């Protein structure tokens, strides 16, 4: 079923599709507890619910939280939607699988936007303001044997994500890569990205990566 995207909510794109495909490769236990961080329309959360998981979905945007609730109702799937800042709403809980397609695009501004559509993709000058928090907080919410799947751009230094997750005691690896054409956001700031040494002068594609990190039992 196609999801509905309300005005002001990030439309599922290649990174969403990539994360959903890797989710379907996971061997989840029956009635697995799954968390979708930065759910947007709820597309990833819905995919997990269709696999029989008990899904909690979080987004800081009230529009996105509402959108995810609408799509869950339309799909008749029991998803628990919470509005809040990353993992804060589920402090003290634990999960078999944590999924995230967070903001990861390097931006000229040092801080994450507090409102507007750019909040769905801009993540500071190195693109890591949200990724670093996920790498720090997600390991403590995984059950033994639980996994984190997070998608990001190669522009936002996946090697740093691997380093942080391994330092937290997880076994972390890049499990998928996909080249995609620049969208409007990257095209609009290609000059700035080039000046920062992040892309070549004639670059027209970025590489998306999915990192899988497992808490060893």
N, C-alpha and C positions, 0 to 999 in steps of 0.2 A: 504494500500500500504506500502511495506517495504521501510524504509528510506535508503539512501546511506550514508555510513560513509567514509569520506576522510581520508587519512593518517594523523596522528597527532591529530585527533579529538576523544573525548571521545565517546565510543560506548554505546548506550542506554542499561541499565541493569535493575536490580530489582527496583532500586530507581526511575528510569524513569517510569517504568510500574506502580508503586504504585502511583506516582503523576498523571499520566494520568487517572487512575481509579477513583481517588478522584475528579479530574476535571470534569469527566462525571457526577458526582453526584451533581454538582453545578447547582442551578437554576439561570441561567444567563438571564438578560433582553435582548430583541431583540437588535441585533447589539452591544452587550456589548464590551466595551474597555478592552482588556486583554493584560497584559504584561508578557512576559516570560524572566526571568533574568538568564543569564548563559545558553543560549539556546542549545549550543553544535550543534548537527546535526539538531536541530529544531523539534525534535519529539514531544515535549510537545506543542510547538507553532502550529504545524500542527493539533494536536488533537483539540486544541481550535478553530482553523479556521474552522475545519469540523463541529463544533457546530454553525457556523454562526457568530462567534465573529470577531471583528476588532482587529487584533493581531499585536503587536510590539514585536520583539525579539531582545535581546541584548546579546552580548558576547564580552569579552575583547580580545579573540583570533581572529586574522584575518582569520585563517583557519576555525574556527567554524562559523564565520559570513558568509564566502563563502559557507560553507557546508549547512547552513540553507537556503541560497538563492537558491542553487542548488535543494534542496529537495522541496522548495516551488514551483519552476518552474516545476519540474517533477510532482508534485501533482496538479499543476494548481490552487494554492491557493494564495490569495493576502496577503502575510505577509510582513510587513515592518521590515527589518533587519537593526540594527544599531550596529556598533562596538564601544565599550566603556567600561568604568570601572563601573560595576554594574549599579546604577540608574542614573548616571550623564547624559547620553544622553537624558533622558526624564524629566529633571528638569522642573517644572512648569506645567506638565500635570497631569491628574488624571485618575484613572482606576477603573473599576468595580471588576476586579480580577487581582491579581499579583501572579504569579507562580514562584517558584524557586527550583531548585535542585543544590545547590551551593557546592563548595568544603567544606567538613566537616570532613575529616579524620585527627585525631591527627598525628603529624609528629615530628621526632626528631629535625627538624630545626625550629627556632623561627619565621621566616618570610615565607610568601607565595612565591613559586617559581615565577620567572619573565618570564620563558619560559619553554618549554618542556611539555610532557604529564602530569607530576605531578601537573601542575598548575590546572588541572581539579579536583583534589581531595585533595591535601595537604593544610591544613589551620592552620598552627602553632601548637604549642605543645599541646594546648587544643582543637584544631579543630574548634575554634570559630572566627578566624580573619575575615572571610567573613560573617558568621552568625550574628555577632554583628552589622556589618554595615547595613545588611538588616533589622534587628530588629529596628535599629535607623532611617533609611531613608524611609522604605516602608510605615509606617503609614501615613506620610504626603502626599503620592501620591494616597491614597484610597479615592474614592468618599464615601459620607455617605451611609452606608449599604454595602460598598465594602469589599472584603475579600482577605486575603493573605493565600496562601497554600505553605508551605515550607517543604521539606523533609530533614531529617538529621539522623545521627546515634545516638543511645543512648550513644555512647562513647563521644560525644561532648556536653553532658549536656543539653538535651531538657528543663529541668526545668529552666535553665538560659534564654533560648529563651522565655519561657512563662513569666518569671518575667519581662523581658525587654519589651515585647509587651504589657503586662498589664499595666506597668508603663507609656507606651505611650498612654494609654486610650483605647486600644482594648480589646475585649473579646476574650481570647485565650485559646484553649484547644487542647490536643492531640486527633485526631480523627481516627487514624489508627496506628497499630503496625504490623510489620512483621519480623520474624526471617529469616535471610539468611546466607548461608554458607560463611565463609571467602573467599574472592577472593585473587588473588596473592599479592596485596599490603598489606593487613592485615596479611596474612600468613608470608610475608617476615619480618614484624616488630613485630611479636607476642611476642618475648622476650622483646622488649622495652616496649610494651604495658603492659605486665605483671609486669615489674619492676616499671612502673608508677602506678600500682594498678588499671588499667582500665579493665583488663580481668583476668579470672582465668587461672591457669596453663594449663588446658586441654581444654580451650575454642576453639570451632571450628565455632561458629556462632556469628553474631552481630545482634542487633535489630535495624531496621529502624523504624522511627516514622514520621508521617505527622502531622504538627501543622496547625490548621486553626484559623486565627485571624480576627475578624470582627470589622470594624469601625462602631460604633453605630450611627444611624442617628439622 
